[in-house]
Amino acid sequence: MRKAIYKAVADRLKKSNVGVKFVSLWNRNTEQLSKQKAFRLPAVFVEFEPIEWSQLSRGGRSADIRVRLHVVTETLASPEEGGKYQDRALEHLDLIERIDAEVQGLSGEGFNCFMLVESVTDHDHERVQHDEECFVTRATDTSAVKPQAVAVGVTLVRG
């Protein structure tokens, strides 16, 4: 289920014209910028928050899955009022709105439309900004469903 959701989000962002240049799974990427392979900015990393499953019949399960998008951008501009580079400094907020518009309502096989439930704005950044957008989707996973046995050739006798 997570693979299908990740691929749907990544495909949507890659095929849209929102301005995202790199999409991957989250691995505390901003904390390890000097230790890992570089990635192009702006980037979006997909994180799955812990999932609490409800069991259904015959091995199915369902859950509200929270998917957190880590939006990583870069700027040296300052957003002070009347400043020469204010618009440039606030471009990441436009990017976030475009990402939200693309992902809002996304659905696929086994999961319903994405709904935005939380936004976290980075207010403690230097050159790299790390904002977060959290969506929730209702998912039903039937990968472990067992086929139901069907009785064949049974004769009922009433007596």
BELPEBEL-V389841 format. One record per residue. PHI is phi as a letter, one per 30 degrees, with the letter a starting at -180 (NA if undefined). BURIAL is b if it has 24 or more other ideal C-beta (glycine too) atoms within 12 Angstrom, else e. D_CENTER is the distance of its C-alpha to the mean C-alpha in Angstrom with 1 decimal. Layout:
# BELPEBEL-V389841
[[PHI BURIAL D_CENTER] [PHI BURIAL D_CENTER]]
This chain:
# BELPEBEL-V389841
[[NA b 12.6] [d b 9.8] [d e 11.1] [d b 11.0] [d b 7.5] [e b 6.6] [d e 9.5] [d b 8.9] [d b 6.0] [d b 8.3] [d e 11.3] [d b 10.6] [d b 10.2] [d e 13.1] [d e 15.3] [d e 15.1] [c e 17.3] [d b 15.2] [j b 16.4] [d b 13.7] [c e 15.8] [a b 13.7] [b b 10.3] [a b 10.2] [d b 9.1] [d b 9.8] [b e 13.5] [h e 14.9] [e b 15.3] [d b 16.9] [d e 19.4] [b e 20.7] [e e 21.1] [d e 24.8] [c e 24.4] [b e 21.9] [d e 21.8] [d e 21.1] [b b 18.2] [d e 18.5] [c b 17.4] [d b 15.6] [b b 12.7] [b b 8.9] [c b 7.8] [c b 4.8] [c b 6.3] [c b 7.2] [d e 9.7] [e e 13.1] [c e 13.5] [c e 16.8] [d e 18.0] [c e 20.9] [d e 23.2] [c e 24.5] [d e 27.7] [h e 28.5] [j e 25.5] [d e 22.6] [a b 20.0] [b b 17.5] [a b 15.1] [d b 12.8] [c b 9.6] [c b 7.7] [c b 4.1] [c b 5.1] [c b 4.9] [c b 8.5] [c b 10.5] [c b 13.8] [b b 16.9] [b b 20.6] [a b 23.6] [c e 27.1] [d e 27.9] [c e 28.8] [c e 27.9] [e e 31.3] [e e 32.9] [i e 35.1] [d e 34.0] [d e 34.3] [c e 30.7] [e e 29.0] [d e 27.2] [d e 25.9] [d e 24.8] [c e 22.7] [e b 21.1] [d b 17.8] [d b 17.6] [d e 18.2] [e b 15.4] [d b 12.9] [d e 14.5] [d b 14.2] [d b 10.5] [e b 10.3] [d e 12.9] [d b 11.3] [d b 8.0] [e e 10.2] [i e 11.9] [e b 10.0] [b e 11.6] [a b 13.0] [d e 15.4] [j b 15.1] [b b 12.3] [d e 13.1] [d e 11.8] [d b 8.7] [b e 10.5] [d b 10.1] [b e 11.8] [a e 12.0] [b e 12.6] [b e 14.2] [c e 16.4] [d b 17.9] [c e 21.6] [b e 22.9] [b e 22.3] [c e 24.8] [d e 24.0] [c b 20.3] [c b 18.1] [b b 14.9] [c b 13.1] [b b 10.1] [b b 8.2] [c b 7.2] [c b 6.6] [b b 8.5] [b b 9.5] [d b 12.9] [b b 13.2] [b b 16.6] [c b 17.3] [c e 20.7] [d e 20.9] [c e 23.6] [d e 25.6] [c e 29.2] [d e 31.4] [d e 33.8] [d e 37.4] [c e 39.8] [d e 43.4] [b e 45.7] [i e 49.5] [c e 49.8] [c e 52.9] [c e 53.3] [c e 56.8] [c e 58.1] [b e 61.1]]
